[in-house]
Amino acid sequence: MEADGVTPTPTTNVDPADAIKLAVLDGDTHGMSRRILRSSGPRLLRDILGPTLSFYAGWKLTGSLLVGVALGTTFSLAAYRYERRHGRPGAIARLVLAFVVLQAIVGLATGSARAYLIQPSILGGVNGAIWLGSVVIGKPLAAVFAREVFPVDEQTRASDEFRSVFRHVSIVFGAFFLVFAAVQLFVLLTVGVDAFVAVRVLDAVGILSLIVYSVRYAVERLAGSVQLAS
């Protein structure tokens, strides 16, 4: 298929799911990593690092836990409003908002930076357990998300290869979330807040790398069997 004269689709404002769909349709595993990183990277870094770094900066610069919590919460609320204005799922956005409020309340009630920061780590552990649990019950989460991302027909989705691929992806994600949650908890409780913030940066980089790996793995494994949905 001739590609000359075709203007590349800009990815700066492309939804990550749309970017992955384009990658699957193009079958370009080489350019796919850049496309996914450009579309998913900024939002992922914002969601993982934004609240933590905002809290850390305010807390360190002023010595006030209240200022840190206020900045972290404000950043999260701004991200929530942005997502809602751009039509992200309302249920997910409300769940995130509820967690942000709970995190702020716990942090202020305890007067502890560790109590404020430990909550996302605990949530990460729960998230990992849910991913692995979905494999145990035979309904891997990665396959659920794939229904929105991979434009394939029902016959392909029902195939053993499709289920095997996304069972593997779900196990990888679940294990990653559990391991990194444990590492973050250990660092926060034994080393301190400064080291914890550094680990959060590694967490964001790890998730980005895992997304790229998972999509490339799925595309390469399913390349010979995918039938596009009409």
JOSUL-V377804 format. One record per residue. RES is the residue in one letter. OMEGA is omega as a letter, one per 20 degrees, with the letter a starting at -180 (none if undefined). Layout:
# JOSUL-V377804
res->RES omega->OMEGA
res->RES omega->OMEGA
This chain:
# JOSUL-V377804
res->M omega->a
res->E omega->a
res->A omega->a
res->D omega->r
res->G omega->r
res->V omega->r
res->T omega->r
res->P omega->r
res->T omega->r
res->P omega->a
res->T omega->a
res->T omega->a
res->N omega->a
res->V omega->r
res->D omega->a
res->P omega->r
res->A omega->r
res->D omega->r
res->A omega->r
res->I omega->r
res->K omega->r
res->L omega->r
res->A omega->r
res->V omega->a
res->L omega->r
res->D omega->a
res->G omega->a
res->D omega->a
res->T omega->r
res->H omega->r
res->G omega->a
res->M omega->a
res->S omega->r
res->R omega->a
res->R omega->a
res->I omega->a
res->L omega->a
res->R omega->a
res->S omega->a
res->S omega->a
res->G omega->a
res->P omega->a
res->R omega->a
res->L omega->r
res->L omega->r
res->R omega->a
res->D omega->a
res->I omega->a
res->L omega->a
res->G omega->a
res->P omega->a
res->T omega->a
res->L omega->r
res->S omega->r
res->F omega->a
res->Y omega->a
res->A omega->a
res->G omega->a
res->W omega->a
res->K omega->a
res->L omega->a
res->T omega->a
res->G omega->a
res->S omega->r
res->L omega->a
res->L omega->r
res->V omega->r
res->G omega->r
res->V omega->a
res->A omega->a
res->L omega->r
res->G omega->r
res->T omega->r
res->T omega->r
res->F omega->a
res->S omega->r
res->L omega->r
res->A omega->r
res->A omega->r
res->Y omega->a
res->R omega->r
res->Y omega->a
res->E omega->a
res->R omega->r
res->R omega->a
res->H omega->r
res->G omega->r
res->R omega->a
res->P omega->a
res->G omega->a
res->A omega->r
res->I omega->a
res->A omega->r
res->R omega->r
res->L omega->r
res->V omega->r
res->L omega->a
res->A omega->r
res->F omega->r
res->V omega->r
res->V omega->r
res->L omega->a
res->Q omega->r
res->A omega->a
res->I omega->a
res->V omega->a
res->G omega->a
res->L omega->a
res->A omega->a
res->T omega->a
res->G omega->a
res->S omega->r
res->A omega->a
res->R omega->r
res->A omega->r
res->Y omega->a
res->L omega->a
res->I omega->a
res->Q omega->r
res->P omega->r
res->S omega->r
res->I omega->r
res->L omega->r
res->G omega->r
res->G omega->r
res->V omega->r
res->N omega->r
res->G omega->r
res->A omega->r
res->I omega->r
res->W omega->a
res->L omega->r
res->G omega->r
res->S omega->r
res->V omega->a
res->V omega->a
res->I omega->r
res->G omega->r
res->K omega->a
res->P omega->a
res->L omega->a
res->A omega->r
res->A omega->r
res->V omega->r
res->F omega->a
res->A omega->r
res->R omega->r
res->E omega->a
res->V omega->a
res->F omega->a
res->P omega->a
res->V omega->a
res->D omega->a
res->E omega->r
res->Q omega->r
res->T omega->a
res->R omega->a
res->A omega->a
res->S omega->r
res->D omega->a
res->E omega->r
res->F omega->r
res->R omega->a
res->S omega->a
res->V omega->a
res->F omega->r
res->R omega->r
res->H omega->a
res->V omega->a
res->S omega->r
res->I omega->a
res->V omega->r
res->F omega->a
res->G omega->r
res->A omega->r
res->F omega->a
res->F omega->a
res->L omega->a
res->V omega->a
res->F omega->r
res->A omega->r
res->A omega->r
res->V omega->a
res->Q omega->r
res->L omega->a
res->F omega->a
res->V omega->a
res->L omega->a
res->L omega->a
res->T omega->a
res->V omega->r
res->G omega->a
res->V omega->a
res->D omega->r
res->A omega->r
res->F omega->r
res->V omega->r
res->A omega->r
res->V omega->r
res->R omega->r
res->V omega->r
res->L omega->r
res->D omega->a
res->A omega->r
res->V omega->r
res->G omega->r
res->I omega->r
res->L omega->r
res->S omega->a
res->L omega->r
res->I omega->r
res->V omega->r
res->Y omega->a
res->S omega->a
res->V omega->r
res->R omega->r
res->Y omega->a
res->A omega->a
res->V omega->a
res->E omega->a
res->R omega->a
res->L omega->a
res->A omega->a
res->G omega->a
res->S omega->a
res->V omega->r
res->Q omega->a
res->L omega->r
res->A omega->a
res->S omega->none
